[in-house]
Amino acid sequence: MGTAVQTWPISELTGREINVLSVWRYVNCYPRAIEIMEGVRSNALRPDVTKLITHRFAGLDSIPSAYDTAGRTRDGDSNVIIKAVVNF
């Protein structure tokens, strides 16, 4: 549950236009989300959320680069970074 009082970097959040949404997580709350993603994978549902993956990395050795990329808004070619994924 954490502490009752949290400190947030509001200037950083608003400057980067980051929205923070609080959620409560309980056991067995993921089946519907998994069902939706399976439908997307089988093309039974639209949109294809795999298109949100903008940067892919290969192997465990690439994890530091993936984290560095995911922490920025644009890559070295000025392309927008939405989602970075590490494939094994």
N, C-alpha and C positions, 0 to 999 in steps of 0.2 A: 504494500500500500504506500510505502514511502513516508515522507514527513508531511505534516499538515501544511507547512508553508514551503513553497517552491520559489526559487529565484530563476528568472528567465531573462535571456539577453534580448530585451524588447527592441532595441535599436537594430540589432542584427536581423531579427525576425521580420520587422517591418521594412527594413531597407532591402531585404532580399525577397519581400512579398511572400513570406512563408506563413501559411495558415496552420495553426496548432488546433487539433481536435482531440478532445479528451474522450476516451472510451473505457468502459469497464470490460474486462475479459473474464469469461467464465469457462468452465470445462464444457466440452461438447458444443462450442459455439461456432465451429468451423465447417461442419458438414455442408451447409448450403453454399458457402464460398467455394469449397472444393468442387461441389457439383457444378457450379457456374463455370469454373475454370476448365473442368473436364469437357463441358459443352463447347467452350470456346476452342479448345484443342481439337475437338472432332468436327469443328466448323458448323455445329448445330446452332450455335448462337453467334450473334454479331454484336459489337465489333470485335475484330481480331486484336486482342490486347497485346499479343506478341510484338506488334508494330511499335509499341511503346518502348521496347528495348532498343536503345540507340547505340550502346557500346557493349561489345562482348570481349571477354578475356578467356584465355585458355590455361587451365592448370592451377594448382595451388600456389605456385611461385608468382602468379600474376595478381594475387589478392591485394598486396599493397598498392599496386597501380590501379586496381579497380576501386579501392576505397578512395584513393586520391582523386580519381575521375568523378566518382559519385558525389564527392564533397564540393564540386564546382558546378557552375551553371553552363559553362561553355568549354569545349576542348581547345587544343592548340590551333585547330583550323577554324575556330569560331562557330563550330556546330553546337547546337543546343544539346545538353546532356539531360536526358529524362530518366533513363534507367540503365545501370551498368550491371552486367551479369557475368559470373565466372562459370564457365563450363568445365567439367572434369573429364 
